[in-house]
Every structure is written in structure tokens, then in C-alpha cells.
């Protein structure tokens, strides 16, 4: 019952906002053109309604396209999703991107770092820890087209800004390779380009194993 009431309240607020906006536009039209307040408001209301409908359709299409999850690489996800998504409220694109970035970085750690330097648990902890500077960098990316990537210089600068300890060159290289590997998945790239960080990912709970 509570979600239904919240939905009704949200719709009422939205309708009131559209109506108020339409009244304002209608009044402006009466000053410019030979419209009555009713005619101007009606025209503004119809135009606003069409614009809102188009916006909702575009936003829904973007979310549906990004929700068609594509794994960025053929490697098992050794860090389970429940480390990032603990409830339905956590099923956001930001947490899903953290999940993919952490696993891609761990994959690169295992592939390129000297064997025996750290055990499995330490590698996982480091991969998760390095998600924070990675996500911060990606949130600042503004390109809505083309390729997005993270560089070693950007990562090193962000680590310094966050007062995180400096890491050896081989760790930085593996981390950047992992981040950019995760970015090779079109849904991740689309979500970052369109700033979908707080939007829900419907299939996140189904992937939580």
C-alpha cells in the first residue's frame, strides 16, 4: 500500500508542476500572441505533455539498452556480487560497475603480477579498494561519444588526492588495464556516458551469487 501511495503522490506532484509550468507559459503567450489565458495554457499543457512523454520514452530506452548486460571478458567473476549489492536498494549501475571493475582488475592482477606477491584474499581486497579512485575518475568523464579510458597518470593523481598509499608501477598498470577492460563492455560505457550511476539495474539481484 505504501509504494502505491508514494506513486500517487509523485504523480500528483508531477501533474501540479506541469500544470503550473503550463499556466506560466500560457500567460507568457498571451503577452506575445493574441491568445486567451485558457488557449495559451492549453497549448502549453499539450506541448509540455508531449515533451515529457518523449523524455520518458528516451530515458526508458536508454535504461533498457544498458540493462542488456554483456560480460566484458570471458573470465569467471571471482569476487561475488553480494560484496557490492546487499539489497535491492543497492542494485544501481554504480555498484554494478564497481563489481565489474573490481573483477576485471583482479583478473589483470592474476594475469600480470608476480605469483606469490599477494594471496587471493589480499588481491581481492586490493581490487575492491582501487574501485574508489576508479569510480571517482569515471564520474568526471564527460564524453558522450567515442571511447572512454583511464590512464596511469589519472589513477596516480587520484590516489594522491584521496590520500591513498602509492602503489608500485606493476600494480598501477594492472589496475588501469583492468579498468579499461571493464569499459570494453558497451552497457558499462553507455551507463557512464549517460550518468546512470544512481539508476537501478533490474537484473542485479539475479546475478548476485
C-alpha positions in Angstrom: 0.0 0.0 0.0 2.8 2.4 0.9 4.5 2.2 -2.5 1.1 2.8 -4.2 0.5 5.9 -2.1 4.0 7.2 -2.9 3.4 6.7 -6.6 0.1 8.6 -6.4 1.7 11.4 -4.5 4.5 11.6 -7.0 2.1 11.7 -9.9 0.1 14.5 -8.2 3.3 16.5 -7.7 4.3 15.9 -11.3 0.9 16.9 -12.6 0.9 20.0 -10.4 4.3 21.0 -11.7 3.3 20.5 -15.3 0.1 22.5 -14.8 2.0 25.4 -13.1 4.5 25.4 -15.9 1.7 25.4 -18.5 0.0 28.3 -16.7 3.2 30.3 -16.8 3.9 29.6 -20.4 0.2 30.3 -21.2 0.4 33.7 -19.5 3.6 34.5 -21.5 1.9 33.5 -24.7 -0.9 36.0 -24.0 1.7 38.7 -23.8 3.3 37.8 -27.2 0.4 36.4 -29.2 -3.3 37.0 -29.4 -4.2 34.1 -27.2 -6.6 34.0 -24.2 -5.1 32.6 -21.0 -7.1 29.4 -21.5 -5.8 28.9 -25.1 -2.2 29.7 -24.1 -2.3 27.4 -21.1 -4.0 24.6 -23.1 -1.3 24.8 -25.9 1.5 24.9 -23.3 0.0 21.9 -21.5 -0.2 19.8 -24.7 3.3 20.8 -25.7 4.7 20.0 -22.2 2.9 16.7 -22.1 4.3 15.6 -25.4 7.8 16.7 -24.3 7.5 14.8 -21.1 6.3 11.7 -22.9 9.2 11.8 -25.3 11.7 12.3 -22.5 10.3 9.3 -20.6 10.5 7.1 -23.7 14.1 8.1 -24.4 15.1 7.5 -20.8 13.4 4.2 -20.7 15.0 3.1 -24.0 18.5 4.0 -22.6 17.9 2.1 -19.4 16.6 -1.0 -21.3 19.6 -0.9 -23.7 22.1 -0.7 -20.8 20.3 -3.4 -18.9 21.0 -5.9 -21.6 24.2 -6.9 -19.7 27.2 -8.0 -21.6 30.2 -9.5 -19.8 33.3 -7.6 -20.7 35.6 -10.6 -20.8 35.5 -14.4 -20.8 36.7 -14.9 -17.2 34.9 -16.0 -14.0 33.9 -13.3 -11.6 35.8 -14.4 -8.6 34.6 -11.5 -6.4 30.8 -12.3 -5.8 28.2 -9.6 -6.5 27.0 -9.7 -2.9 30.2 -7.9 -1.9 28.7 -4.8 -3.7 24.9 -5.4 -3.8 23.5 -6.5 -0.5 19.8 -5.5 -1.1 17.5 -4.3 -3.8 18.3 -0.7 -2.9 21.9 -1.4 -3.8 21.1 -2.6 -7.3 22.4 0.5 -9.0 24.6 1.0 -12.0 27.3 2.4 -9.7 27.5 -0.8 -7.7 27.3 -3.0 -10.8 30.2 -1.0 -12.4 32.2 -1.4 -9.2 31.5 -5.2 -9.4 32.7 -5.4 -13.0 35.7 -3.1 -12.4 36.9 -5.0 -9.3 36.7 -8.3 -11.1 38.4 -7.0 -14.2 41.2 -5.6 -12.0 41.5 -8.9 -10.1 41.7 -10.7 -13.4 44.6 -8.5 -14.5 46.3 -8.9 -11.1 46.3 -12.6 -11.5 47.4 -12.4 -15.1 50.2 -10.0 -14.8 51.5 -9.6 -11.2 54.4 -11.8 -10.0 53.0 -15.0 -8.5 53.2 -15.2 -4.7 53.4 -11.4 -4.2 49.9 -11.5 -2.5 47.5 -14.2 -1.7 44.0 -14.5 -3.2 42.3 -12.6 -0.3 44.8 -9.7 -0.5 44.4 -9.4 -4.2 40.6 -9.3 -3.9 40.8 -6.7 -1.1 43.2 -4.5 -3.2 41.0 -4.8 -6.3 37.9 -3.6 -4.4 39.9 -0.8 -2.7 41.1 0.5 -6.0 37.5 0.8 -7.2 37.0 4.0 -5.3 39.6 6.1 -7.2 38.5 4.4 -10.5 34.8 5.3 -10.0 35.7 8.8 -9.0 37.7 9.2 -12.2 34.9 7.7 -14.3 32.3 10.0 -12.8 34.3 13.0 -14.1 34.3 11.7 -17.6 32.0 13.9 -19.8 32.4 12.4 -23.2 29.0 11.1 -24.6 30.6 9.6 -27.7 33.7 7.7 -28.6 36.0 5.7 -26.3 36.5 6.3 -22.6 39.6 5.1 -20.8 41.6 5.7 -17.6 45.4 6.4 -17.7 48.1 5.6 -15.1 48.6 9.3 -14.6 45.0 9.9 -13.8 44.9 7.0 -11.4 48.1 8.1 -9.6 46.8 11.6 -9.3 43.5 10.4 -7.9 45.3 8.2 -5.4 47.3 11.2 -4.2 44.1 13.3 -3.9 42.4 10.6 -1.8 45.5 10.2 0.4 45.7 6.5 -0.5 49.1 4.9 -0.4 51.3 4.9 -3.6 51.5 1.6 -5.4 54.2 0.0 -7.5 54.1 0.6 -11.2 53.1 -3.0 -11.9 50.1 -2.7 -9.7 49.1 0.6 -11.3 49.5 -0.8 -14.8 47.4 -3.9 -14.0 44.7 -1.7 -12.3 44.4 0.6 -15.4 44.3 -2.4 -17.7 41.5 -3.9 -15.6 39.5 -0.7 -15.5 39.8 -0.3 -19.3 38.9 -3.9 -19.8 35.7 -3.4 -17.9 35.0 -0.3 -20.0 35.1 -2.5 -23.1 31.5 -3.7 -22.3 29.0 -1.5 -24.2 26.5 -1.3 -21.3 29.1 -0.1 -18.9 30.3 2.6 -21.4 26.7 3.6 -22.0 25.9 3.9 -18.3 28.9 6.1 -17.7 28.4 8.3 -20.7 24.7 8.9 -19.7 25.5 9.4 -16.0 23.2 6.5 -15.0 25.1 5.9 -11.7 22.0 6.0 -9.4 19.6 4.3 -11.8 18.5 0.7 -10.8 19.7 -2.3 -12.7 16.8 -4.8 -12.7 18.9 -7.9 -13.2 21.5 -7.1 -10.5 19.8 -9.3 -7.9 19.6 -12.2 -10.3 23.4 -12.0 -10.8 24.1 -11.9 -7.1 25.8 -15.3 -6.4 
